[in-house]
Amino acid sequence: MEDYRSFIAEDLADWDFPVADEPCMDLPPLIGADERRMHVRAYETWLSLLDGRDYPSIADLDSDALGEFGPYSVLLDFAVDRANPSIAYLGRALREEGELGADVATVADVPARALLSRLTAHYAEILDNRAPVGFEAEFVSHRGQPMLYRGILMPYSSDGRAIDLVHGVINWKETAEQALAPDIVEAVTTAFAGPAQPAAVEEAPVAALDQEQPDLVELVEDARELAIEARDCEGRTRAALYRAISLAYDVALAAEANPAGFAALLAEAGIVPQARAPMTPIVKLVFGRDYDRKRITEFAAVLTHARRLCLAAGMVEAWLSGLAGGIKAVVATERGERRPALKVDKVRSARMMLGSAPSRATVDLGAVEDDIVLLIARRQDDGRLAIVSRPIGERALVDQALQRFTA
């Protein structure tokens, strides 16, 4: 993620970015659709509250807006201490999972083996990227219970400029079945299979694996048929287009699992792979190399954003259909999220951190107009520092120094 290319750049087709750069990880095999959908619905709620702003107003996040996310939510408040935000709200399910009492008032108070610690561990990414961050992994709770969890953190602002609150939603699935002894698993499997059906028990997993690994060539052919149908219906309905884009996304997921087969398809179609824009060749493969360049860029942005949300195969059509603004809204959101995520404003972040940083020493040098100034000091023989300059408040010099600031 070296730079950012806007839609007014000369090479629009290179706008999307490598999937490997996305903040999400591969979907765990056991996590269910409900956990994934809660993650997506929470993000869609955040989008609906933007109203053209960089961040939603915290005033819009009331109990009605929380809805189903309430028990699985935490609200972090950075107003007092950005290094150790306070917990302004903690949902019942999260509190019960970690057996957390009323004494848990800040992030530092959260026990390491509580699931809430997995969510609060990512809040620094929000301050750096200034965009929602999704994540998922495996975890062993304080009860020794293995689980798979999935969460998202979303920034909010009181003044429309600075991030002073972060809303997190996390859901999980306990995997107790993995702890069963092998002899118990074998006994249960035999009991359900029955002694007269040994062959069916052996063949069933193979069939299941075939269904989980769709044929890439067939997917591409089906997607192309839908793309042709979408072009024929253009201007009348978006349903066919959404189906075509959804299947193109399924092609992207299948291509990740079969890179050699995908490379062969691209070579056969005369399409050059683009390391910096991996979704663009997929759109060209489905909709054709000569398809409208602007539309290729937009569809690639939709696929990139869907991958950012870690959507599973078959979910994109329903996701697009339920979004106000459809493709244009997704493209605008992806563009807005990419810009801050690719270039962190270190000076602004440093100024915000210094506003609440603890004092190392206090000196009286008379009236000082600027909030942040530079001081030049000389080390004394006894190791102490002697300030030898007047406060330097020139903006350019201060900003240059803040580029290297670390708390």
C-alpha positions in Angstrom: 0.0 0.0 0.0 2.4 2.6 -1.2 0.1 5.3 -2.5 -3.4 6.2 -3.3 -4.9 6.6 -6.8 -8.2 8.6 -7.0 -10.8 8.2 -9.6 -9.5 11.2 -11.4 -6.1 9.5 -11.9 -5.1 8.8 -15.5 -5.0 5.0 -15.0 -8.4 4.3 -13.5 -8.0 0.5 -14.0 -5.2 0.3 -11.4 -7.3 1.8 -8.6 -8.0 -1.3 -6.6 -5.4 -2.9 -4.3 -3.9 -6.3 -3.5 -6.2 -8.5 -1.4 -3.2 -9.3 0.7 -3.1 -5.7 1.9 -6.6 -5.9 3.4 -7.0 -5.9 7.2 -9.1 -9.1 7.2 -7.8 -12.7 7.4 -9.0 -15.9 5.8 -12.4 -17.0 7.0 -12.0 -19.7 9.8 -13.7 -22.9 8.6 -16.1 -23.2 11.6 -17.4 -19.7 12.0 -21.0 -19.4 11.0 -23.0 -17.2 8.8 -24.6 -15.4 11.7 -21.2 -14.2 13.0 -20.2 -13.0 9.5 -23.5 -11.2 9.0 -23.4 -9.4 12.3 -20.0 -8.0 11.4 -21.4 -6.8 8.0 -24.6 -5.4 9.5 -22.7 -3.5 12.1 -20.6 -2.0 9.3 -23.7 -1.1 7.2 -25.2 0.6 10.3 -22.0 2.7 10.6 -22.2 3.6 6.9 -25.9 4.6 7.2 -24.9 7.2 9.9 -22.1 8.9 7.9 -24.4 11.3 6.2 -21.6 12.7 4.0 -19.2 13.2 6.9 -15.8 11.6 7.5 -17.1 10.0 10.7 -20.6 9.5 12.1 -21.6 11.7 15.1 -21.6 9.9 18.3 -25.0 11.5 19.0 -26.5 9.3 16.3 -25.4 6.1 18.1 -28.3 5.7 20.5 -29.8 2.5 21.9 -32.0 2.1 18.9 -29.0 2.3 16.5 -27.3 -0.4 18.6 -30.2 -2.8 18.3 -29.0 -6.4 18.0 -25.4 -5.3 18.5 -25.9 -4.0 22.0 -25.0 -7.1 24.0 -21.9 -7.6 21.8 -20.8 -4.0 21.8 -18.2 -1.9 23.6 -17.8 1.9 23.3 -14.3 3.3 24.0 -14.0 7.0 25.0 -10.6 8.7 24.2 -11.6 12.1 25.7 -9.5 11.8 28.8 -6.6 9.4 27.9 -5.9 8.3 24.4 -3.3 5.8 25.6 -5.8 4.1 28.0 -9.4 4.9 26.8 -12.3 4.5 29.2 -15.1 2.0 28.6 -18.2 4.1 28.2 -20.5 1.2 27.4 -20.1 -2.6 27.6 -22.7 -5.0 26.4 -24.1 -7.8 28.6 -22.8 -10.7 26.5 -19.3 -9.4 26.5 -19.4 -8.7 30.2 -20.7 -12.2 31.0 -18.2 -13.9 28.7 -15.3 -12.3 30.5 -17.0 -12.3 34.0 -16.3 -8.6 34.1 -17.4 -6.5 37.1 -18.1 -2.8 37.5 -14.4 -2.3 38.3 -13.5 -2.7 34.6 -13.6 1.0 33.6 -10.7 1.3 31.2 -8.9 -0.8 28.5 -6.1 -1.4 31.0 -8.6 -3.0 33.4 -9.6 -5.7 30.9 -8.2 -9.2 31.8 -5.9 -10.7 29.2 -8.0 -13.8 28.8 -11.3 -12.1 28.4 -12.6 -12.0 24.8 -13.0 -8.2 25.2 -9.2 -7.9 25.2 -9.2 -9.2 21.6 -11.3 -6.3 20.5 -9.6 -3.6 22.5 -6.2 -4.7 21.3 -7.0 -3.3 17.8 -8.1 0.2 18.8 -4.7 1.8 17.9 -5.3 0.7 14.3 -8.4 2.9 14.2 -6.4 6.0 15.3 -3.7 5.3 12.7 -6.0 4.3 9.8 -9.0 6.5 10.6 -11.3 3.9 9.1 -13.2 0.8 10.3 -11.0 -2.2 11.0 -12.2 -5.8 10.8 -10.4 -8.8 12.3 -10.9 -12.4 13.2 -8.9 -15.3 14.7 -8.9 -18.2 17.2 -8.8 -17.7 20.9 -8.7 -19.7 24.2 -10.8 -18.0 26.9 -10.0 -17.8 30.6 -12.1 -21.0 31.0 -9.8 -22.9 28.6 -12.6 -22.9 26.0 -11.4 -22.6 22.4 -13.4 -20.2 20.2 -13.4 -18.5 16.9 -14.2 -14.8 17.0 -14.9 -12.0 14.5 -15.1 -8.3 15.3 -15.1 -4.8 13.8 -14.1 -1.4 15.2 -15.7 1.8 13.8 -14.7 5.4 14.5 -17.0 8.1 15.8 -16.5 11.8 16.4 -18.1 14.5 18.5 -16.8 17.5 16.4 -16.7 15.8 12.9 -12.9 16.0 12.8 -11.2 14.1 15.6 -11.9 10.5 16.5 -12.8 10.5 20.1 -14.9 7.4 20.4 -14.7 3.9 18.9 -17.6 1.5 18.7 -16.7 -2.2 18.6 -18.8 -5.2 17.9 -17.5 -8.8 18.4 -19.2 -12.1 18.0 -17.8 -15.6 18.6 -18.5 -19.3 18.2 -17.3 -21.8 20.8 -15.7 -24.9 19.3 -16.3 -27.5 22.1 -16.5 -30.2 19.5 -12.8 -30.0 18.9 -12.1 -31.0 22.5 -13.9 -34.3 22.2 -11.7 -37.3 22.6 -11.0 -39.3 19.3 -12.7 -42.4 20.6 -15.9 -40.5 21.4 -16.0 -39.0 18.0 -15.5 -42.4 16.4 -18.2 -43.9 18.6 -20.7 -41.2 17.7 -19.9 -41.4 14.0 -20.4 -45.2 14.0 -23.7 -44.9 15.9 -25.2 -42.5 13.4 -23.8 -44.2 10.3 -25.0 -47.7 11.2 -23.0 -50.9 10.7 -24.6 -51.6 7.3 -23.4 -48.3 5.7 -19.6 -48.1 6.0 -19.1 -47.0 2.4 -21.5 -44.0 2.6 -19.6 -42.7 5.7 -16.3 -42.8 3.8 -17.6 -41.2 0.6 -19.6 -38.3 2.2 -16.6 -36.1 3.1 -15.3 -36.4 -0.4 -18.6 -35.1 -1.8 -18.6 -32.3 0.7 -15.1 -31.2 -0.3 -16.1 -31.2 -3.9 -18.9 -28.8 -3.1 -16.7 -26.5 -1.0 -14.1 -26.2 -3.9 -16.1 -25.0 -6.9 -14.6 -25.5 -10.3 -13.0 -22.2 -11.4 -13.6 -22.6 -15.1 -17.3 -23.3 -14.5 -17.6 -20.3 -12.2 -16.1 -18.1 -14.9 -18.4 -19.4 -17.6 -21.5 -18.9 -15.4 -20.3 -15.4 -14.4 -19.8 -14.5 -18.1 -23.4 -15.6 -18.9 -24.7 -13.4 -16.1 -22.6 -10.5 -17.4 -24.1 -10.8 -20.8 -27.6 -10.9 -19.3 -26.7 -7.8 -17.2 -25.6 -5.9 -20.4 -28.8 -6.8 -22.1 -30.8 -5.5 -19.1 -28.7 -2.4 -18.5 -30.9 0.6 -17.8 -33.9 -1.4 -16.8 -32.9 -3.4 -13.7 -29.9 -3.8 -11.4 -30.7 -7.3 -10.3 -28.9 -9.1 -13.2 -25.8 -6.8 -12.7 -25.7 -7.5 -9.0 -25.9 -11.3 -9.7 -23.0 -11.0 -12.2 -20.8 -9.0 -9.8 -21.6 -11.4 -7.0 -20.5 -14.4 -9.1 -17.4 -12.4 -10.1 -16.6 -12.1 -6.4 -17.0 -15.9 -6.1 -14.5 -16.2 -9.0 -12.1 -14.0 -7.0 -12.4 -16.3 -4.0 -11.9 -19.4 -6.1 -8.9 -17.8 -7.8 -7.3 -17.3 -4.4 -7.6 -21.1 -3.8 -6.4 -22.0 -7.3 -3.8 -19.4 -8.5 -2.3 -21.7 -11.2 -5.7 -22.3 -12.8 -6.6 -18.6 -12.6 -3.2 -17.6 -14.2 -4.0 -20.1 -17.1 -7.4 -18.5 -17.6 -5.9 -15.0 -17.8 -3.3 -16.2 -20.3 -5.9 -17.8 -22.4 -8.0 -14.6 -22.4 -5.0 -12.4 -23.1 -5.4 -10.5 -19.9 -2.3 -9.3 -18.1 -2.2 -9.9 -14.3 -2.0 -6.7 -12.2 -0.3 -7.1 -8.8 -1.4 -3.7 -7.7 -5.0 -4.2 -9.0 -5.8 -7.9 -8.6 -9.6 -7.4 -8.9 -9.3 -5.7 -12.3 -8.3 -8.8 -14.3 -11.2 -10.7 -12.6 -13.7 -8.1 -13.8 -12.2 -8.2 -17.3 -12.3 -12.0 -17.3 -16.0 -11.9 -16.5 -17.2 -8.8 -18.4 -14.7 -8.7 -21.2 -11.4 -6.9 -21.9 -13.2 -4.3 -24.0 -15.9 -3.5 -21.4 -16.2 0.2 -20.4 -13.1 1.1 -18.5 -14.8 3.2 -15.9 -17.3 0.4 -15.1 -14.4 -2.1 -14.8 -12.8 0.2 -12.2 -16.1 0.6 -10.3 -16.8 -3.2 -10.3 -13.2 -3.9 -9.2 -13.7 -1.4 -6.3 -16.9 -3.3 -5.3 -15.0 -6.6 -5.3 -12.2 -5.1 -3.3 -14.6 -3.7 -0.7 -16.4 -7.0 -0.4 -13.1 -8.7 0.2 -12.2 -6.0 2.8 -15.4 -7.1 4.6 -14.4 -10.8 4.2 -17.8 -11.6 2.7 -18.3 -15.3 1.9 -19.2 -16.7 -1.5 -22.8 -16.0 -2.5 -23.2 -13.0 -0.1 -22.4 -10.1 -2.4 -25.8 -9.9 -4.3 -27.9 -9.6 -1.1 -25.3 -7.2 0.3 -25.5 -4.9 -2.7 -29.3 -5.1 -3.0 -29.7 -4.0 0.6 -27.4 -1.0 0.4 -28.8 2.5 -0.3 -27.0 3.8 -3.3 -25.8 0.4 -4.5 -22.5 0.3 -6.5 -21.9 4.0 -6.4 -22.2 4.1 -2.6 -19.7 1.2 -2.2 -17.3 2.8 -4.6 -17.5 6.1 -2.7 -17.0 4.3 0.6 -14.0 2.3 -0.6 -12.4 5.4 -2.0 -12.9 7.2 1.3 -11.5 4.3 3.3 -8.5 3.8 1.1 -7.3 7.4 1.3 -6.7 7.6 5.1 -5.6 4.0 5.4 -2.7 4.5 3.0 -1.2 7.7 4.4 -1.4 8.3 8.1 -1.2 12.0 9.2 1.6 11.5 11.7 1.7 15.2 12.6 -2.0 15.4 13.4 -1.8 12.1 15.4 1.2 13.4 17.4 -0.6 16.7 18.2 -3.6 14.7 19.5 -1.5 12.4 21.6 0.5 15.3 23.1 -2.8 17.0 24.1 -3.3 14.3 26.8 0.3 13.0 27.3 1.6 12.9 30.9 4.0 15.7 31.8 7.7 14.8 32.1 8.7 18.2 33.5 7.3 21.6 34.0 9.2 24.9 33.5 8.1 28.5 33.5 9.4 30.4 30.5 6.9 33.2 30.5 3.9 33.6 28.1 3.7 31.1 25.3 1.1 31.5 22.5 1.4 28.1 20.7 0.0 24.9 22.1 3.0 22.8 20.9 6.5 24.3 20.9 10.1 23.1 20.6 12.7 23.6 23.3 16.5 23.1 22.8 18.3 21.6 25.8 21.9 21.0 26.7 22.9 17.9 28.8 24.7 18.8 32.0 27.6 17.0 33.6 25.2 15.5 36.2 23.0 14.1 33.4 20.2 16.7 33.8 19.0 18.8 30.9 19.3 22.6 30.8 16.9 24.4 28.5 18.9 27.0 26.6 16.4 28.3 24.0 13.2 30.3 23.9 10.1 28.3 23.0 10.1 27.8 19.2 6.6 27.8 17.8 7.2 28.1 14.0 4.7 25.6 12.5 7.0 24.2 9.9 9.8 23.3 12.4 7.3 21.9 14.9 5.6 19.8 12.3 8.9 18.5 11.1 9.8 17.4 14.6 6.4 15.8 15.2 7.0 13.6 12.1 9.5 11.6 14.4 7.5 11.9 17.6 6.8 8.7 19.5 5.0 8.6 22.9 
